[in-house]
Amino acid sequence: MTLVWKSGYSFDSDASTYIDAVETADGQALETGVRVAINDFVLGCKQDGIWNAIKASCILAGARTLDGALVPLVGSAPTKQGTEAGWNYNRETGLKGNGTDNSLDSGLNMFDVPLSSVHQSVSVSAADTNAGSTSYIGGTFTGPSNSLTEINWNVSSLIFRSRNVSNSYVANGEQDSTGFMGTSRDNSSNFDYRLNGTTGTVAAVALSSSNGDFSVFRRTGFTPTNARLSFYSIGESLDLALLDTRVSNLITAIGAAIP
């Protein structure tokens, strides 16, 4: 079912439900342009055939309050971990971690995503500035062989893993990259990564899964990031280029709609 807004503009029911929940959390209506940006994103993902693959997601921008930003677009509401006063939220650019103890528990268990069908993505507004190594998103997997699913930042590179350890994609010199980045695996032998508008493939066997939730602003058991993120999604495999286009358009449209 779609809901019809004035001037004949039709809202998708999932988008309308999400917008209503955000406005309830905010205690105030969103600008029309922000509403339209959200609706266009949901409709676009459905048209692209990638919507159902998203199992946990938040638009970490657009909402008027942090509570509104943590309303889930899909899946369970994330749980804040760490210092309550340490969160820094900006409507246009998203949520910034404190780099010490703040992170989000996504509420999505790693066992609830198939071993050989998994994606993770973030939209980075400002890169990490820590002196060491942190993760933007991910989880630690244990089993016959330890493995990681993460987008890892360090002082000289970004590292992409998808239920593997060795044969990771290492983007040397790209530590300051912003915008959409992600991984997607649709088989046991390799995975795709996306960075700076380009998709590549890495030969890396899917090793194992374990009981525990995916984290955002960190990889489970790892140092949290102080990056600023405006979107995240986790779920089954999907086309990263299509999601990149939708997320990039969403964040641009939100920024343009906020006075």
Secondary structure, 3 states (H helix, E strand, C coil): CEEECHHHCEEEHHHHHHHHHHHHHHCCCCCHHHHHHHHHHHHHHHHHCCHHHEEEEEECCCCCCHHHHCCCCECCCCEEECCHHHCEEECCCEEECCCCCCEEEEEEEHHHCCCCCEEEEEEEEECCCCCCEEEEEEEEECCCCCEEEEEEEECCEEEEEEEECCCCEEEECCCCCCEEEEEEECCCCEEEEEECCEEEEEECCCCCCCCCEEEECCCCCCCCCCCEEEEEEEECCCCHHHHHHHHHHHHHHHHHHCC
